[in-house]
Structure formats: C-alpha cells, structure tokens
Amino acid sequence: MSNQPLLKASKTISSIGLFLLIASASVLAQTQNSGKILGAYYEEWSIYYAGYNIANMQQNGVADQLTDLMYAFADVTTTPAPACAYADTYADYQSQYLPSVSGVPYAGPLYGNFAAIQQLKQLHPRLKVLMSIGGSSATNTAAFSAAASTEAGRQALVSSCINLFVKGNIAPGITAPGLFDGFNVDWEFPTASDTQNFTALLTEFRNQLDALSRTTGKQYVMSFDGPAGEQNYVNIDLKKAAEQVDFITVDGYNYAGSWDTQTNDASPLFDDRQDPSFGQDLDIDATVNAYLRAGVPPAKYTMGVPLYGAGWTGVPDVNHGLYQESTGPSLVPLANGEGICDDLSGDTPGCDVLLTPGNATYSTLVNLMDNGYTRYFDPARIAVSLYDSESGTFYTYDDPATASLKMLYIDTKVPGGLGGAYVWAVKDDDANGTMVKTMARALKQPW
C-alpha cells in the first residue's frame, strides 16, 4: 500500500512536470474504459437558483462520462414508522417545467427530476442512478439512528426505500419501475452507539436488494458515504460496512473551510511540513491510508473531488495568502467574477449559485483569474489556490491539473488502483463540464 514513489515524485518539480505531461496526454487519449467508477452527485435543488437540470448533463456531454449518478437526497422519517420520504416532491416528480432530456416532452403523470432521470437512463442504459438517503440534516441523522436501532425498524426503512425508488411506487397513480438502481446511504454521522446498527442497516439493504434480484434478475447497487475525518469514521466498522456495498463514496474535501480562521488547502492530496496543521491527517492520502488499514478493499474506495472552493477574506499578502490568519469567510462573488454579490436572498440573478459566504463554485472561481486573482499551484500537496492581494481574498479549490493528478494517484496508489472518483456536485462545474470530463479522460488512460 506504499505511496512512496508517488509521494517522492510529488515533491520534485521535474516529476510534477512529468505527472502533468502524462495527465495532459490523457486528455487527448480516447482509450478503453479502465473499469473505474466515475460518479457525480446531483442535488435535487439544482433546478432552482442554479437553474441546472438533468438535461444539462445530456447537453454538455457529462452524462456520457459517468458510471454512477447519485441523486441527493431522500429523507428518513420514523413517523408513523421508519420509512424513506421525499425531501421535495415538486422537484422530485411534480414540476412540469423542467427541460426534456431527450427532446420528447414529458407526458406525465411522472414529471420533475424523476421524469428527467427516466429519459436519461433510456439514453444511457449503462448508467446507474442511486438514490442518496440522508445528508447533513440533523433530523435525518436522528431518524437513521432510531430506525436502525431495531431489526423491525431496519426492515421497515429498507422496504419503504425499495418500494418508493427501485420498485418505483412514487405516489398514488404514479409508477416508474426501475427508476433507481440502488442506494447511497449518507448517514452524517453515526455515534459510537450506532456502530453495529450502521453495519446492520447496510446488511438489511443488501439482503433485501439481493432478494429482489432473485425476482427481477437485475443486480442492484449499494454504497455509503464515508467521512474523511477520523472523529466521524471512527464510529463505523469500515471493514464490515464495506463488505455490504459495491463501493464507498469517501469525502475528499472540507479538510479546511470557513469554520477555520487560518487559510489552508481544503482538498489536498498530501500533507506537508510547511502546513501549521501538519500531522493531523488533514489530507486525502491520510484518509485513504486509514480506510485501507481498516480493511476496506481498494477497489471499493472512490475519492471525492469538490467542484467548489473554500474562501477567506482579510488575508495578508504573505505566502500568497496560504496558512495566514483571516478576518472571516470570503464574500459571495458574482458568477462572472467581476464583483461581489450584495443580495443573498436568491432573488437576484448573477451571483455564485451557492450563495454562501466562504464558498464558491468552480464555474465562478475560473472567472476570478480574469479579475485580479492569481493562481498558485502547490506541488507538495497537489493543491491550487487563488489570491487577490488588493481585496485580501484567498480561495482553495480543485482545477483540471489537480483533478488529473488525483486520478493518477487513484490508479497508482496500490496495484490495481483505487475504485475511482466522484464529484460533489455536478452543477458546480463550468457549462462545458470541464472538471468531470477531465477526470473521465484521466481515468480512461492506461498509465
């Protein structure tokens, strides 16, 4: 499991140049798919302020590159009994105003994102679409804990999720069999008392899906979202949990963010002694090592790549803004990079679609380089940042160079490589889908 050849290479300019040359070559190469997973999360709320629809993935060619699409999110409820629930029925299956994926108007009674998924799967029969259940909602976290605590609760929850999303009993009078091909369980985060129940819940999903397979002849996909921080994954029996799923979507981001007062890389591949937080495992390589040591098969590890960046303001012009104290999160930029958004209500067009201080999408960040920001590449950490000395604003993010190198790491970390990669979230890419397409080409290259 040693990464020494890659680690040493990452700390020499000549080898980094070679890495970039190989990664650039992969952009031009169109070769047979290596069998790696390339997934993307699609947020149901993308249809609102961001105006990003499932049809966009078809129009810009991103859908051609994906093996798995995770739809975020379904909720969990325990009233009157443990069950899956819709987070937004209008976005999910009621809106009649979404653009068609195939060009054929939606005939109903199924509309919304679910109708778009139906058309997308018709155009891409090999694409697996998973319902991601949970997310960061504290309500969902509590409901997971309660539902998973008993055998009856687990059985009821899983049966409900399968009935709604795999069997496709969407609502009275609305059916869509086979709409989803399985599930991604995003329980944020189990406590120490949930450890056994977490595995038991995944086992219940696996058992019920396998039973359904014996009826339909179709294979269903199971995954769960694995956190990066030890304080969160310590409460998961990673080896036993991994045995129940086809792959794990492991977070590769949020190692730093606006909750910190000091700037740092949010998604670095490696640690570095220059980092004031050196040795605290705030890097992807440390997370990979922890999962592999715990017994997770490398082929089930998929690395998360963020399509958003973390930002700070009030950052002094020292070390290009990296590892410096700030006065707070960055202000929300305009999407064209030409100023600051002064209305975060979502009623004013033209702002970065996250509308969140301390964050900005990749599609916005690339525009900042034409508006006073300078890009800096850190060869030791495989990280990039932007800094504007005039405004004292610093961003850390991923771009095609770091994404390509991360895909190289996936292929070379261990013999046979890791399982693949995924992005959060697909709406945050630029209009051409540059980041997803870069990752796809890199994963297809037979290094």
C-alpha positions in Angstrom: 0.0 0.0 0.0 3.0 2.3 -0.1 2.7 5.6 -1.9 6.4 6.4 -1.7 7.1 6.6 -5.4 4.2 9.0 -5.9 4.9 10.9 -2.8 8.5 11.5 -3.7 7.6 12.4 -7.3 5.0 14.9 -6.0 7.8 16.8 -4.2 10.1 17.4 -7.2 9.4 19.9 -9.9 10.7 17.6 -12.6 8.5 14.7 -11.6 5.5 17.0 -11.2 6.2 18.2 -14.7 6.1 14.5 -15.8 2.9 14.0 -14.0 1.3 16.9 -15.7 2.6 15.8 -19.1 1.1 12.3 -18.6 -2.2 13.8 -17.3 -2.2 16.2 -20.3 -1.7 13.3 -22.7 -4.6 11.5 -21.1 -6.8 14.5 -22.0 -6.1 13.8 -25.7 -6.3 10.0 -25.5 -9.6 8.1 -26.0 -9.0 4.6 -24.9 -10.9 1.7 -23.5 -12.5 2.4 -20.1 -10.4 1.1 -17.3 -13.5 0.0 -15.3 -13.1 2.7 -12.7 -16.1 4.4 -11.2 -16.8 8.0 -12.1 -19.8 9.2 -10.1 -21.5 12.6 -9.6 -23.9 13.9 -7.1 -26.9 15.7 -8.5 -28.7 17.9 -5.9 -32.5 18.0 -6.4 -32.5 21.7 -5.6 -30.2 22.4 -8.5 -33.3 23.3 -10.6 -33.9 26.4 -8.5 -31.4 29.3 -8.3 -28.7 27.4 -10.1 -31.0 26.6 -13.0 -29.1 23.4 -13.5 -31.2 20.5 -14.8 -30.5 16.9 -15.5 -30.9 17.9 -19.2 -27.8 19.9 -18.8 -25.7 16.8 -18.3 -27.0 15.4 -21.6 -26.5 18.6 -23.5 -22.9 19.2 -22.4 -21.8 15.5 -22.7 -21.2 14.9 -19.0 -23.8 12.1 -18.9 -21.6 10.2 -21.4 -18.8 10.1 -19.0 -20.5 8.9 -15.8 -20.9 5.4 -14.5 -23.0 6.4 -11.5 -25.3 9.3 -10.7 -26.2 9.9 -7.0 -29.5 11.8 -6.6 -29.4 13.9 -3.3 -31.4 13.4 -1.2 -34.3 11.4 0.2 -35.2 11.9 3.8 -35.7 9.4 6.6 -38.7 9.5 8.8 -39.8 7.5 11.8 -43.4 8.7 12.0 -45.6 6.7 12.0 -42.9 4.0 11.1 -39.4 4.1 9.8 -39.6 5.0 6.1 -38.0 6.8 3.2 -39.6 10.2 2.4 -39.3 12.8 -0.2 -37.4 16.0 0.6 -39.0 18.0 -2.2 -42.0 16.4 -4.1 -42.2 19.4 -6.5 -38.5 19.0 -7.6 -38.7 15.2 -7.5 -41.7 14.3 -9.5 -44.3 17.2 -9.8 -42.7 20.1 -11.7 -43.9 20.2 -15.3 -41.4 23.0 -16.2 -38.1 21.1 -16.5 -36.5 20.8 -19.9 -36.7 17.5 -21.6 -33.5 15.4 -21.6 -34.3 13.5 -24.9 -36.3 16.3 -26.6 -39.5 14.4 -26.1 -41.9 16.3 -23.9 -42.8 14.7 -20.5 -46.2 13.2 -20.9 -47.0 12.6 -17.2 -48.1 11.7 -14.7 -44.4 11.5 -13.8 -42.7 14.9 -14.1 -39.8 16.7 -12.3 -36.3 15.3 -11.9 -37.6 11.7 -11.8 -39.1 12.0 -15.3 -35.7 13.5 -16.5 -33.9 10.6 -14.9 -36.2 8.2 -16.8 -35.2 9.8 -20.1 -31.5 10.0 -19.2 -31.5 6.2 -18.4 -33.1 5.5 -21.7 -30.3 7.3 -23.5 -27.6 5.8 -21.2 -28.7 2.3 -20.3 -25.4 1.5 -18.6 -25.7 4.5 -16.2 -26.5 3.5 -12.6 -28.7 6.0 -10.8 -28.7 5.8 -7.0 -30.9 7.5 -4.5 -28.8 9.1 -1.8 -30.5 9.0 1.5 -29.9 11.4 4.4 -27.3 14.2 4.0 -26.4 16.7 6.6 -29.8 17.2 8.1 -29.8 16.7 11.8 -33.4 15.4 11.5 -32.2 12.6 9.1 -29.3 11.8 11.4 -31.6 11.2 14.3 -34.0 9.3 12.2 -31.3 7.0 10.9 -30.2 6.3 14.5 -33.7 5.5 15.6 -34.7 3.4 12.6 -31.5 1.4 12.6 -31.7 0.6 16.3 -34.1 -2.4 15.9 -34.4 -5.2 13.4 -38.0 -4.2 12.7 -37.0 -0.6 12.1 -34.3 -1.5 9.7 -36.6 -3.9 7.8 -39.3 -1.2 7.5 -37.0 1.5 6.4 -35.3 -0.5 3.7 -38.6 -2.0 2.4 -40.0 1.5 2.1 -36.9 2.9 0.3 -37.0 0.0 -2.2 -40.8 0.3 -2.7 -40.5 4.1 -3.5 -37.4 4.3 -5.5 -36.5 0.9 -7.0 -39.9 -0.6 -7.5 -41.0 2.9 -8.4 -44.2 3.3 -6.5 -43.8 7.0 -6.5 -47.2 8.2 -5.5 -50.9 7.1 -6.0 -51.3 6.8 -9.7 -47.6 7.3 -10.5 -45.3 4.4 -11.0 -41.8 4.2 -12.5 -40.4 0.7 -12.0 -36.6 0.6 -12.1 -36.2 4.3 -11.8 -33.3 3.9 -9.4 -30.7 1.1 -9.4 -29.9 1.2 -5.7 -28.9 3.4 -2.9 -26.2 5.6 -1.4 -26.6 5.8 2.4 -25.4 9.2 3.6 -25.7 9.0 7.4 -23.9 12.1 8.8 -22.7 10.8 11.3 -23.1 7.6 13.4 -22.2 7.9 17.0 -20.3 5.2 19.0 -23.6 3.6 20.0 -24.6 3.4 16.3 -21.6 1.4 15.1 -23.2 -2.1 14.9 -26.5 -0.7 13.8 -24.8 1.1 10.9 -23.5 -2.2 9.5 -26.8 -3.9 10.3 -28.7 -1.3 8.2 -26.4 -1.8 5.3 -26.8 -5.5 5.6 -30.5 -5.1 5.5 -30.3 -3.1 2.3 -28.0 -5.7 0.8 -30.3 -8.6 1.8 -33.5 -7.0 0.5 -31.9 -5.9 -2.7 -30.4 -9.4 -3.3 -33.9 -10.9 -2.7 -35.3 -8.5 -5.2 -32.6 -9.5 -7.7 -33.7 -13.1 -7.5 -37.1 -12.0 -8.7 -36.1 -9.5 -11.3 -32.8 -10.9 -12.5 -31.3 -7.4 -12.1 -28.3 -6.5 -10.0 -28.7 -3.6 -7.6 -26.0 -1.2 -6.4 -25.3 -0.3 -2.7 -22.9 2.3 -1.4 -22.5 4.6 1.5 -20.8 7.9 2.0 -17.6 7.6 4.1 -16.5 10.7 6.0 -12.9 11.9 5.9 -12.4 13.0 9.5 -11.4 10.3 12.0 -13.8 11.7 14.5 -16.6 10.6 12.1 -15.4 7.4 10.6 -14.1 6.0 13.9 -17.8 5.1 14.7 -18.1 3.0 11.5 -16.8 -0.6 11.3 -15.3 0.2 7.9 -14.3 -3.4 7.1 -17.7 -4.9 7.9 -19.6 -2.0 6.3 -17.5 -2.3 3.1 -18.5 -5.9 2.8 -22.1 -4.9 2.3 -21.6 -2.4 -0.5 -20.3 -2.2 -4.0 -18.3 1.0 -3.3 -17.9 3.8 -0.8 -18.0 7.5 -1.7 -15.3 8.8 0.6 -15.2 12.5 1.2 -12.1 14.2 -0.2 -12.9 17.7 0.8 -13.7 20.0 3.7 -10.3 19.4 5.3 -10.3 23.2 5.8 -13.1 25.8 5.4 -14.7 29.0 6.7 -15.0 27.5 10.2 -11.2 27.9 10.4 -9.8 31.4 10.9 -6.5 30.4 9.2 -6.4 29.7 5.5 -5.4 26.2 4.3 -6.0 23.8 1.5 -9.4 22.3 1.6 -8.8 19.2 -0.6 -5.0 18.5 -0.6 -3.8 15.1 -1.8 -0.8 15.1 0.6 0.4 16.6 3.9 3.3 19.0 4.0 5.6 20.1 6.8 5.0 23.7 5.9 1.4 23.3 7.0 0.8 24.5 10.5 -1.6 21.6 10.8 1.0 19.0 9.7 0.5 15.6 11.1 -3.3 15.9 11.8 -4.3 13.7 8.8 -6.0 16.6 7.1 -5.3 15.3 3.6 -6.7 12.7 1.2 -3.7 10.4 1.4 -4.1 10.0 5.1 -7.8 9.2 4.7 -7.0 6.6 2.0 -4.4 5.0 4.3 -6.8 4.9 7.2 -9.6 3.2 5.2 -7.2 0.7 3.7 -5.6 -0.1 7.1 -9.2 -0.7 8.4 -9.7 -3.4 5.8 -11.6 -1.6 3.0 -10.7 -3.2 -0.3 -9.0 -0.6 -2.6 -11.4 -1.3 -5.4 -14.3 -0.1 -3.2 -12.7 3.3 -2.4 -13.9 6.1 -4.6 -12.3 9.5 -4.0 -14.5 12.7 -3.7 -13.4 15.7 -5.7 -15.0 19.0 -4.8 -16.4 21.3 -7.6 -16.4 24.1 -5.1 -13.8 26.0 -3.2 -13.3 27.5 0.3 -12.5 31.1 0.7 -11.4 33.7 3.3 -11.1 37.5 3.3 -8.8 39.8 5.3 -5.9 37.7 4.4 -2.4 39.3 4.4 -0.2 39.2 1.3 2.2 36.6 2.8 2.9 33.3 1.1 0.2 34.2 -1.5 -2.4 34.0 1.3 -1.8 30.4 2.3 -1.6 29.5 6.0 -2.5 33.1 7.0 -4.9 34.4 9.6 -8.1 35.9 8.1 -10.9 38.2 9.3 -13.6 35.8 8.2 -15.2 33.9 5.3 -14.9 35.3 1.8 -17.8 37.3 0.4 -20.0 35.7 -2.2 -18.7 36.7 -5.7 -20.7 37.3 -8.8 -20.7 34.3 -11.1 -18.8 36.2 -13.8 -16.0 37.1 -11.3 -16.5 40.8 -11.7 -17.6 41.8 -8.3 -19.4 40.9 -5.1 -23.0 39.7 -4.7 -24.9 42.1 -2.5 -28.1 40.1 -2.3 -28.0 36.6 -0.9 -31.8 36.1 -1.0 -31.7 34.2 -4.2 -34.0 36.8 -5.8 -31.1 38.5 -7.8 -29.6 36.6 -10.7 -25.9 36.6 -11.5 -24.5 35.5 -8.1 -22.4 32.4 -7.4 -25.1 29.8 -7.2 -24.0 28.6 -3.7 -25.0 31.9 -2.2 -22.8 31.1 0.8 -20.0 33.2 2.3 -16.8 31.2 2.4 -17.7 29.1 -0.7 -17.7 29.4 -4.4 -18.3 27.1 -7.3 -15.5 26.0 -9.7 -17.5 27.7 -12.5 -17.2 31.0 -10.7 -13.6 30.6 -9.5 -12.2 30.2 -13.0 -13.6 33.6 -13.8 -11.7 35.2 -10.9 -8.4 34.8 -12.7 -9.5 37.4 -15.2 -10.5 39.8 -12.4 -7.4 40.3 -10.2 -6.7 36.9 -8.8 -3.5 34.9 -9.4 -3.4 31.1 -9.4 -0.8 29.2 -7.4 0.0 25.5 -7.6 1.5 23.6 -4.6 3.5 20.6 -5.9 4.0 19.2 -2.4 0.3 18.9 -1.6 -1.2 18.7 -5.1 -3.4 21.7 -4.4 -4.2 25.0 -6.1 -5.3 28.4 -4.7 -6.3 31.8 -5.9 -5.2 35.1 -4.2 -6.1 38.7 -4.7 -3.8 40.9 -2.8 -5.9 44.0 -3.3 -9.0 42.6 -1.6 -7.1 40.2 0.6 -9.2 37.3 -0.6 -7.9 33.7 -0.8 -9.6 30.6 -2.3 -8.5 26.9 -2.2 -10.1 24.6 -4.8 -9.5 21.9 -7.4 -8.9 22.5 -11.1 -8.1 20.2 -14.1 -4.4 19.9 -13.1 -5.1 18.7 -9.6 -8.0 16.6 -10.8 -5.8 14.8 -13.3 -3.1 14.2 -10.7 -5.6 12.8 -8.3 -6.8 10.4 -11.0 -3.2 9.3 -11.4 -3.0 8.7 -7.7 -6.2 6.6 -7.9 -4.5 4.4 -10.5 -1.1 4.1 -8.8 -1.8 4.1 -5.1 -1.9 0.3 -4.9 -1.6 -2.5 -7.5 -4.9 -2.3 -9.5 -5.6 1.2 -8.1 -8.5 2.5 -6.1 -12.1 2.2 -7.2 -12.5 5.5 -8.9 -13.7 9.0 -8.1 -16.8 11.2 -7.9 -17.7 14.9 -7.7 -19.8 17.0 -5.4 -21.7 18.4 -7.1 -22.2 18.3 -10.8 -24.0 21.6 -11.0 -20.9 23.5 -9.8 -18.8 22.6 -12.8 -18.5 25.0 -15.7 -21.0 24.9 -18.5 -18.9 22.6 -20.5 -18.4 20.1 -17.7 -14.6 20.6 -17.8 -13.8 19.0 -14.5 -15.9 15.9 -15.0 -14.6 15.4 -18.5 -11.0 15.9 -17.3 -11.4 13.2 -14.7 -13.1 10.8 -17.1 -10.3 11.1 -19.6 -7.7 10.6 -17.0 -9.4 7.5 -15.6 -9.6 6.0 -19.1 -5.9 6.4 -19.7 -3.9 3.2 -19.3 -1.0 4.6 -17.4 
